[in-house]
Amino acid sequence: MEDLYKILELKRSATPEEVKAAYRKSCKVNHPDAGGSDEAMGRVNFAYAVLKDSTRRKLYDSTGATDENLIQKEAENRLMQGFVELLRGLRVEHRNIFKELELKVNAELRQIDHKINQTAAQIKKFAMLKRRVKRGDFFLGVFQGLIDGERQKIKQLKVAKQIVVRMGELLDGCEWEVDAAPASDLWGKQPATWQDIFRTNMT
């Protein structure tokens, strides 16, 4: 995705007034009536729509995402897929489906946090090594490209984290009634070994 600040030729620290002024300036150049194109004007309008809205701008600055609804929909879709997958498993009535989903969500959050920390450490390492280049514009550019790539990864990971956090919020307060496993389920077939008995009870 193209940088919305670059579209309007703004710094990330731009004030709301500066955003509005930059939008008006861009319209004078990119509007079809001024020699621009519908495509260029569409990009300008989209950038302004995001950056003028404090909530959407904060989301974009921290994650690179431009629409809160997209995160909500993705969270709902992923949660539904996980739910259906568990429903297709064995002895659903004897398992706490919501608890299992919650465990999956928490495990994924820990994994994402670990990746974010790893990527942040990599950025720090590249920045430190970049400072060792006293001459050599080419290699300074290489390091900056690596740093920018890792920063983009962090943005993507933060979007993924927001989706998983939203999944956890959708699960919050949900309850699943669990039936006690009937004896016929546990002992209907004669296990061959004590290991089989253990596996049967743990299913």
C-alpha angles and dihedrals in degrees: 000000000000116000107262092209091056091051089060093033092240137145116239089244092059117140122232088256091053090049091053092047092049090050092053090048092050092049090058090057104033103037112110090235089057095050097274128112139251089246094053092045090049090056091049092049092048093049090050093047090057100039097045091055108078093206096048091042092053090050091049094047093051101037111009090241117130104195129051090199091061090058091049093050093047090049091051093047094049093046091050091050091050091047094051091046091055092045089059090058128095125284095000092171090063095050131076098237095184091051091051091050090049091053090051091049093049092048091051091049091054090049093050092048089051091052092048091052091047092050092047089053090051091052090051091050094049091047091052092049091046090060088060091064104092095169130016120084091194093060092042086057091049091054092046090051090052091049093048090049092053091047089054089052090055091052090052091047090051090053089050090049092051089053092051092045088053089050088056091050090052089052094047111114095008115136130199122199110227121203121216110251109254118237091245089062092053102036105020090105121044108242115228096218141012087254088060090050090052093048091048092054092046095051 
